[in-house]
Amino acid sequence: MQNTVAKVAVVGSGISGSVCAATLARNGISVTLFDSARGPGGRMSQRREISEDGRELLFDHGAPYFTVTNPDVLSVVTEWESRGLVAEWKSNFGSFDCFTNKIVNTEHQA
């Protein structure tokens, strides 16, 4: 019998690709995750901009949040939370007005 080392490439580092890669790796498969961007893609994508005063601004332009009902996915998300990769949103929401270059309509979510 021949021993085969499984190597898998997962294309796309959004939620589905990341969960797929994590599940494969957890089961002993060698996984390489590819994305065209420099960070997570799809609904987890984020944009970085530098403001006029030099502060780095981060804009989540993927999904504003996600919910999990599948127990297998929940275990992966719980692991991400323990590693600081995801967190419950506890900050304000607002909109950026590109004409005035200001954040407007800020509201706190309970």
C-alpha positions in Angstrom: 0.0 0.0 0.0 1.3 3.4 -0.9 1.3 6.4 1.6 0.1 9.6 0.1 0.5 13.0 1.7 -2.6 15.1 0.9 -1.9 18.7 0.0 -4.8 21.0 -0.8 -4.9 24.5 -2.2 -8.0 26.5 -1.2 -8.6 29.5 -3.4 -10.4 32.4 -1.7 -9.8 33.4 1.9 -13.4 34.6 2.7 -15.5 32.9 5.3 -16.1 29.7 3.3 -12.5 29.3 2.2 -11.2 30.0 5.7 -13.6 27.5 7.3 -12.7 24.9 4.6 -9.0 25.4 5.1 -9.3 25.3 8.9 -11.4 22.1 8.8 -9.0 20.4 6.4 -6.0 21.4 8.6 -7.7 20.2 11.7 -8.0 16.8 10.1 -4.3 16.5 9.2 -4.4 17.8 5.6 -1.6 20.2 4.5 -3.5 23.3 3.3 -2.3 26.5 1.5 -4.9 29.3 1.4 -4.7 31.7 -1.6 -6.4 35.1 -2.1 -5.7 37.9 -4.6 -5.8 40.5 -1.8 -3.3 41.1 1.0 -5.8 40.0 3.7 -9.0 38.0 4.1 -11.4 38.4 1.2 -15.0 38.1 0.3 -17.4 39.1 3.1 -14.4 39.5 5.5 -12.6 42.1 3.4 -11.2 45.3 4.9 -9.8 48.4 3.3 -7.1 50.5 4.8 -6.7 54.2 4.2 -4.5 56.9 5.8 -6.4 60.1 6.9 -5.1 63.6 6.3 -3.8 63.7 9.9 -1.9 60.4 9.4 -4.2 58.1 11.2 -4.9 54.7 9.7 -8.6 54.1 9.0 -10.0 50.6 8.6 -13.1 50.1 6.6 -14.9 46.7 6.7 -16.5 46.6 3.2 -17.5 43.0 3.3 -20.4 41.8 5.5 -21.1 44.0 8.5 -21.6 40.9 10.6 -22.3 37.2 10.3 -24.3 34.7 12.3 -23.5 31.0 12.7 -25.9 28.1 13.1 -23.9 25.1 11.9 -22.0 23.5 14.9 -19.0 22.7 12.8 -18.6 26.3 11.6 -19.3 27.6 15.2 -16.3 25.6 16.4 -14.1 27.3 13.8 -15.5 30.7 14.7 -15.0 30.1 18.4 -11.4 29.2 17.7 -11.0 32.4 15.7 -12.4 34.4 18.6 -10.0 32.8 21.1 -7.1 33.8 18.8 -8.3 37.3 18.4 -9.2 37.0 14.7 -12.9 37.9 15.1 -14.8 39.5 17.9 -18.3 40.5 18.9 -19.0 44.0 17.5 -19.3 46.4 20.5 -18.5 49.8 18.8 -20.3 52.5 16.9 -21.7 52.3 13.4 -21.4 55.3 11.1 -21.1 56.4 7.5 -18.3 58.2 5.8 -19.3 61.2 3.7 -16.8 61.4 0.8 -17.9 65.0 0.0 -17.1 66.4 3.5 -14.5 63.7 4.4 -16.2 63.2 7.7 -17.9 60.3 9.5 -21.6 61.0 9.9 -24.7 59.3 11.2 -22.8 57.6 14.1 -24.9 55.4 16.3 -24.0 53.0 19.1 -25.3 49.4 18.9 -26.3 47.9 22.2 
